[in-house]
Amino acid sequence: MNNILIETKPKPADLSYPSPVQMPGIGDVVYLNSGSPPMTVLDTSENTPYVRCGWKDNYGESHQSAFPSACVTHQERASSSISG
């Protein structure tokens, strides 16, 4: 019986950038998929799939960091209607 070894190449990782529809905009509220306080998007870049976010901790201290947009969930803005 002949033993045949077949080599397979690993599939490349999907490094495609998210579409503009998936990318939150400045001022949007997002959460880390793994859980986080609400964070406000401070900056986005068309060249990288990262969003810079700001948030306050339980002590009122401000923090900022950049996260891959695939790691955050965008909270849709509630539409407000003003009736007169």
N, C-alpha and C positions, 0 to 999 in steps of 0.2 A: 504494500500500500504506500502510495506516495503522499508525503506530507507537504502541503503547499502553504507557504506563509504569504498572506496578503497584507500589505501595509496600507493603512488608511491614514490620511492626513486629517488632523483635527480641523473642525470647522472654525473659521475665523470669528472672533467676537463681533457682535453687531455694534459697531461704533458710529452708527448713523445718528445725526443730530435730530432732536425732536422737531416736528413741524411747528411753524409759528402758532398754530392753534393750541398746541400743548404747552407752549412756553408762557408762563405767567407774566404779567406786565408790572411795571413800577406802580407801587401802591396796593397791589393785590395782597390778600392774606393767604398764606400757605402754611402747611404743616409738614413736618418730616413724616414719611411713610411709616417710620419706626416709632413715631410718637414724639411730640414736642409741644411747647406752648405755641400760640398763634404767632406767626412771624410776618412782618411786612417786607415785601420785595422792594429793595432800595435801588437795584441796578441789574440790568440784563445785558447780554452781549450776543450779537448775531454770529460772532466768530467762534464762540464756545458754548456748550450746553449748560453753562453754570448760571445760577442766580445768586446775587448777594442779598442777604436778608438781615433784618434787624429785629431784635426782640428784647423784652425786659424779663429778668428773672424774678423769683419770688421776693427778692429784697429790693426791687426797683432799679437794679443795676442794668444799664444798657449793654447789649452785646451785638456783634456783627460777625458774619461768616459767609463764605460762599459754599453752595451746595450744588451738586449735579441736579439739573431740573428733573431727571428721572426719579430722584429721591424725595421729591416734594409733591404734595397733593394740593391742588389749587382749590380754594373755597370760592365758589361763585358769589359774586356780589348780588345782594338782594336788591331788586328794583324797588325804588321808592316812588310813591305817588303822593303828591301834595294836592289835597282837595280844598277848595275854597269855600 
